[in-house]
């Protein structure tokens, strides 16, 4: 059976775009609720007209630890880190770390806040005001907060 502690997301390109410009759609399937075995996941995909007879990618959903508090009040623990690196003659160097948080769904794609993290001090130092107009005017209550484990993740 598939893992009982984690879910999977079913993902397939929409039929309206060519494969190299696909718009991806994902829906969570929860173990013990939507499936127990791989065969049940395959049956679910075959029964959905969007997926029937088409290739699909199944990705495991890893739930965040509730003990790591990197979200504003009123939001759940869903978050992600974007770590941008550069390969040099001396090896890989971290250029930036961005924390996406204050998510409104199970996915970090719903992030309502973005922050730059100083990897050496593991501290949130600024909002991602440069990213998009929404983020330019967002409240930034997490500036100054630590992000334990950010350095190790890099």
C-alpha positions, 0 to 999 in steps of 0.5 A, a space after each residue: 500500500 502507499 504511505 498512510 501518513 502522506 497523500 499524493 497529488 494527481 497532476 496532468 496537463 490540460 488538453 488546451 495547451 501543447 505539452 511544452 506550455 502545459 497548465 498543470 492541475 492538481 487535486 489531492 488524494 488522501 490516503 485512507 480517505 480516497 485510496 489505500 492501494 495503488 490500484 485504487 489511485 489508478 481506478 480514480 484516474 481512469 474514472 476522471 475524464 481529464 485523466 482517462 487514457 492519458 499519462 499522469 504524474 503522481 507526486 507525493 505530498 509531504 505535510 509540513 511539521 506543525 512544530 516549525 512556526 513560519 507563518 503569520 497568525 491565522 495561517 497553517 504550517 504550509 510553506 516552502 523555500 526557494 533556494 537559488 544557487 550558483 556553481 563556482 570554481 569553489 563549489 556551489 554558493 547560495 545566492 538567495 533563499 525565499 520563504 513562501 508562507 501564509 498559505 491559504 490551501 494545502 499547497 505553497 502555490 497559495 502563498 500570501 506572503 514571501 520573505 527573503 531569508 539570510 541563510 547564515 543567520 537563518 533570519 527573515 530579513 525582508 519581504 519579497 517586495 520585488 516579486 509582484 505588485 501584491 507583495 510590494 505592499 504586503 504586511 511583513 510581520 515575520 521580518 526578524 523571525 528565525 527559520 530554523 534549518 534554513 542553513 542545513 536545507 542549503 
